[in-house]
Amino acid sequence: MKIKKRYFFILTIFLIFVVSIYCYIENKKTIDEYVKTRMMNEIELIDYYRSSNNDKYINFLFKNINSYPNANFYIGEYYYQHGEKARAVQYLKSAAKSENAKAAFYLGEIYLNVYGVKYNPELAKMYYKIASDAGLEQAMFKVAYLAYNDGNINETKDIFLKLAEPPFLHDYK
């Protein structure tokens, strides 16, 4: 009788363990699906607001600035495209620190073309270089252009040769 109770107890513990692991795995899948779904919904919402209602778009981004990784970039891009370049700088700098190549490119544009900030070609070059190193073609052309203007023909040549190779070389037919 004692042996049966002991086996029953061990079997019960084992079943509880198996069920717990199963629930953990299923719950993790559910949480992962929830996060993916939530992120997709946010992206769809951002795209919808961007195309139809600027106030809701910018309010949504400000509301989610800490939870949505690209919110700083989208806020900076919004201000950049609506002519408020000086206001865009702080958000674009934050996004560039998070290795957002487009944010770095916009900062290069702002500092080179004096959009609401003091002219600073060295800072512009730095931001263009960050974007270029991340593989942004526009930035690579800007870096090559600035290198050419500085008389650095070798750097210009190297960049254009890099642009002539895959993945930058596009199949134009």
C-alpha positions as a Markdown table, in Angstrom:
| # | Residue | x | y | z |
|---|---|---|---|---|
| 1 | Met | 0.0 | 0.0 | 0.0 |
| 2 | Lys | 2.8 | 2.4 | 0.9 |
| 3 | Ile | 4.6 | 1.6 | -2.4 |
| 4 | Lys | 1.4 | 2.4 | -4.4 |
| 5 | Lys | 1.1 | 5.8 | -2.6 |
| 6 | Arg | 4.7 | 6.6 | -3.2 |
| 7 | Tyr | 4.3 | 5.8 | -7.0 |
| 8 | Phe | 1.1 | 7.7 | -7.1 |
| 9 | Phe | 2.8 | 10.7 | -5.5 |
| 10 | Ile | 5.8 | 10.6 | -7.8 |
| 11 | Leu | 3.5 | 10.2 | -10.8 |
| 12 | Thr | 1.4 | 13.2 | -9.6 |
| 13 | Ile | 4.5 | 15.4 | -9.2 |
| 14 | Phe | 5.7 | 14.3 | -12.7 |
| 15 | Leu | 2.4 | 15.1 | -14.3 |
| 16 | Ile | 2.3 | 18.5 | -12.6 |
| 17 | Phe | 5.8 | 19.2 | -13.9 |
| 18 | Val | 4.8 | 18.2 | -17.4 |
| 19 | Val | 1.6 | 20.3 | -17.4 |
| 20 | Ser | 3.6 | 23.3 | -16.0 |
| 21 | Ile | 6.1 | 23.1 | -18.8 |
| 22 | Tyr | 3.4 | 22.7 | -21.4 |
| 23 | Cys | 1.5 | 25.8 | -20.0 |
| 24 | Tyr | 4.8 | 27.8 | -19.9 |
| 25 | Ile | 5.5 | 27.0 | -23.6 |
| 26 | Glu | 2.0 | 27.8 | -24.7 |
| 27 | Asn | 1.9 | 31.0 | -22.6 |
| 28 | Lys | 5.2 | 32.1 | -24.1 |
| 29 | Lys | 3.8 | 31.5 | -27.6 |
| 30 | Thr | 0.8 | 33.5 | -26.7 |
| 31 | Ile | 2.9 | 36.4 | -25.3 |
| 32 | Asp | 5.1 | 36.4 | -28.4 |
| 33 | Glu | 2.1 | 36.4 | -30.7 |
| 34 | Tyr | 0.5 | 39.2 | -28.6 |
| 35 | Val | 3.7 | 41.3 | -28.9 |
| 36 | Lys | 4.0 | 40.7 | -32.7 |
| 37 | Thr | 0.3 | 41.5 | -33.1 |
| 38 | Arg | 0.6 | 44.7 | -31.0 |
| 39 | Met | 3.6 | 45.9 | -32.9 |
| 40 | Met | 1.9 | 45.2 | -36.3 |
| 41 | Asn | -1.2 | 47.1 | -35.1 |
| 42 | Glu | 1.0 | 50.0 | -34.1 |
| 43 | Ile | 2.8 | 50.0 | -37.4 |
| 44 | Glu | -0.5 | 49.9 | -39.3 |
| 45 | Leu | -1.8 | 52.7 | -37.0 |
| 46 | Ile | 1.3 | 54.8 | -37.7 |
| 47 | Asp | 0.9 | 54.4 | -41.4 |
| 48 | Tyr | -2.8 | 55.2 | -41.3 |
| 49 | Tyr | -2.3 | 58.3 | -39.2 |
| 50 | Arg | 0.7 | 59.4 | -41.2 |
| 51 | Ser | -1.4 | 59.4 | -44.4 |
| 52 | Ser | -4.6 | 60.8 | -43.1 |
| 53 | Asn | -4.4 | 62.7 | -39.8 |
| 54 | Asn | -1.2 | 64.5 | -38.7 |
| 55 | Asp | -2.5 | 65.4 | -35.2 |
| 56 | Lys | -3.4 | 61.8 | -34.3 |
| 57 | Tyr | -0.1 | 60.6 | -35.8 |
| 58 | Ile | 2.1 | 62.9 | -33.8 |
| 59 | Asn | 0.0 | 62.4 | -30.6 |
| 60 | Phe | 0.3 | 58.6 | -31.0 |
| 61 | Leu | 4.1 | 58.9 | -31.4 |
| 62 | Phe | 4.5 | 61.1 | -28.3 |
| 63 | Lys | 2.3 | 58.8 | -26.3 |
| 64 | Asn | 4.4 | 55.8 | -27.3 |
| 65 | Ile | 7.8 | 57.5 | -27.4 |
| 66 | Asn | 9.3 | 55.2 | -24.7 |
| 67 | Ser | 7.7 | 52.0 | -25.8 |
| 68 | Tyr | 8.1 | 52.3 | -29.6 |
| 69 | Pro | 11.7 | 52.2 | -30.6 |
| 70 | Asn | 11.3 | 54.3 | -33.8 |
| 71 | Ala | 9.0 | 56.9 | -32.3 |
| 72 | Asn | 11.9 | 59.4 | -32.0 |
| 73 | Phe | 12.8 | 59.0 | -35.6 |
| 74 | Tyr | 9.2 | 59.4 | -36.8 |
| 75 | Ile | 8.7 | 62.5 | -34.7 |
| 76 | Gly | 11.9 | 63.9 | -36.0 |
| 77 | Glu | 11.0 | 63.0 | -39.6 |
| 78 | Tyr | 7.5 | 64.6 | -39.1 |
| 79 | Tyr | 9.1 | 67.9 | -37.9 |
| 80 | Tyr | 11.7 | 67.8 | -40.7 |
| 81 | Gln | 9.1 | 67.3 | -43.4 |
| 82 | His | 6.9 | 70.0 | -42.0 |
| 83 | Gly | 9.7 | 72.6 | -42.0 |
| 84 | Glu | 10.5 | 72.6 | -38.3 |
| 85 | Lys | 14.1 | 71.4 | -38.8 |
| 86 | Ala | 15.5 | 72.9 | -35.5 |
| 87 | Arg | 12.7 | 71.1 | -33.6 |
| 88 | Ala | 13.5 | 67.8 | -35.4 |
| 89 | Val | 17.1 | 67.8 | -34.3 |
| 90 | Gln | 16.6 | 66.5 | -30.8 |
| 91 | Tyr | 14.4 | 63.6 | -31.9 |
| 92 | Leu | 16.7 | 62.7 | -34.8 |
| 93 | Lys | 19.7 | 62.8 | -32.5 |
| 94 | Ser | 18.0 | 60.3 | -30.2 |
| 95 | Ala | 17.1 | 58.1 | -33.1 |
| 96 | Ala | 20.6 | 58.3 | -34.5 |
| 97 | Lys | 22.0 | 57.2 | -31.2 |
| 98 | Ser | 19.9 | 54.1 | -31.7 |
| 99 | Glu | 21.7 | 53.5 | -35.0 |
| 100 | Asn | 18.9 | 54.7 | -37.2 |
| 101 | Ala | 20.6 | 55.4 | -40.5 |
| 102 | Lys | 17.8 | 57.7 | -41.9 |
| 103 | Ala | 17.9 | 59.8 | -38.8 |
| 104 | Ala | 21.7 | 60.3 | -39.2 |
| 105 | Phe | 21.1 | 61.2 | -42.8 |
| 106 | Tyr | 18.5 | 63.8 | -41.9 |
| 107 | Leu | 20.9 | 65.3 | -39.4 |
| 108 | Gly | 23.6 | 65.5 | -42.0 |
| 109 | Glu | 21.1 | 67.4 | -44.3 |
| 110 | Ile | 20.1 | 69.8 | -41.4 |
| 111 | Tyr | 23.7 | 70.6 | -40.5 |
| 112 | Leu | 25.0 | 70.9 | -44.0 |
| 113 | Asn | 22.1 | 73.0 | -45.4 |
| 114 | Val | 21.6 | 75.2 | -42.3 |
| 115 | Tyr | 18.0 | 74.3 | -41.6 |
| 116 | Gly | 17.4 | 76.0 | -38.3 |
| 117 | Val | 20.8 | 75.2 | -36.9 |
| 118 | Lys | 24.3 | 76.7 | -37.1 |
| 119 | Tyr | 26.2 | 75.6 | -40.2 |
| 120 | Asn | 28.4 | 72.7 | -39.2 |
| 121 | Pro | 29.9 | 70.8 | -42.1 |
| 122 | Glu | 32.1 | 68.6 | -39.9 |
| 123 | Leu | 29.0 | 67.5 | -37.9 |
| 124 | Ala | 27.1 | 66.9 | -41.2 |
| 125 | Lys | 30.0 | 64.7 | -42.5 |
| 126 | Met | 30.0 | 62.7 | -39.2 |
| 127 | Tyr | 26.2 | 62.0 | -39.5 |
| 128 | Tyr | 26.5 | 61.3 | -43.2 |
| 129 | Lys | 29.3 | 58.9 | -42.5 |
| 130 | Ile | 27.2 | 57.1 | -39.8 |
| 131 | Ala | 24.4 | 56.7 | -42.3 |
| 132 | Ser | 26.8 | 55.7 | -45.1 |
| 133 | Asp | 28.4 | 53.0 | -42.9 |
| 134 | Ala | 24.9 | 51.6 | -42.2 |
| 135 | Gly | 24.5 | 51.2 | -46.0 |
| 136 | Leu | 22.2 | 54.1 | -46.8 |
| 137 | Glu | 22.9 | 54.9 | -50.5 |
| 138 | Gln | 21.9 | 58.5 | -50.3 |
| 139 | Ala | 24.4 | 59.0 | -47.5 |
| 140 | Met | 27.1 | 57.3 | -49.4 |
| 141 | Phe | 26.6 | 59.7 | -52.3 |
| 142 | Lys | 26.8 | 62.6 | -49.9 |
| 143 | Val | 30.0 | 61.4 | -48.3 |
| 144 | Ala | 31.5 | 60.9 | -51.8 |
| 145 | Tyr | 30.4 | 64.4 | -52.8 |
| 146 | Leu | 31.8 | 66.0 | -49.7 |
| 147 | Ala | 35.1 | 64.0 | -50.1 |
| 148 | Tyr | 35.3 | 65.2 | -53.7 |
| 149 | Asn | 34.8 | 68.8 | -52.6 |
| 150 | Asp | 37.6 | 68.3 | -50.0 |
| 151 | Gly | 39.9 | 67.1 | -52.8 |
| 152 | Asn | 39.9 | 63.5 | -51.5 |
| 153 | Ile | 39.6 | 61.7 | -54.8 |
| 154 | Asn | 40.6 | 58.3 | -53.5 |
| 155 | Glu | 37.8 | 58.2 | -50.9 |
| 156 | Thr | 35.4 | 59.4 | -53.6 |
| 157 | Lys | 36.6 | 56.6 | -56.0 |
| 158 | Asp | 36.3 | 54.0 | -53.2 |
| 159 | Ile | 32.7 | 54.9 | -52.4 |
| 160 | Phe | 31.7 | 54.9 | -56.0 |
| 161 | Leu | 33.3 | 51.5 | -56.6 |
| 162 | Lys | 31.5 | 50.2 | -53.5 |
| 163 | Leu | 28.2 | 51.6 | -54.9 |
| 164 | Ala | 28.9 | 49.7 | -58.2 |
| 165 | Glu | 28.8 | 46.4 | -56.4 |
| 166 | Pro | 25.9 | 44.3 | -55.0 |
| 167 | Pro | 23.8 | 45.0 | -53.1 |
| 168 | Phe | 24.0 | 48.6 | -54.3 |
| 169 | Leu | 24.2 | 47.8 | -58.0 |
| 170 | His | 20.6 | 47.6 | -59.2 |
| 171 | Asp | 19.5 | 45.6 | -62.2 |
| 172 | Tyr | 18.3 | 48.3 | -64.6 |
| 173 | Lys | 16.7 | 46.8 | -67.7 |
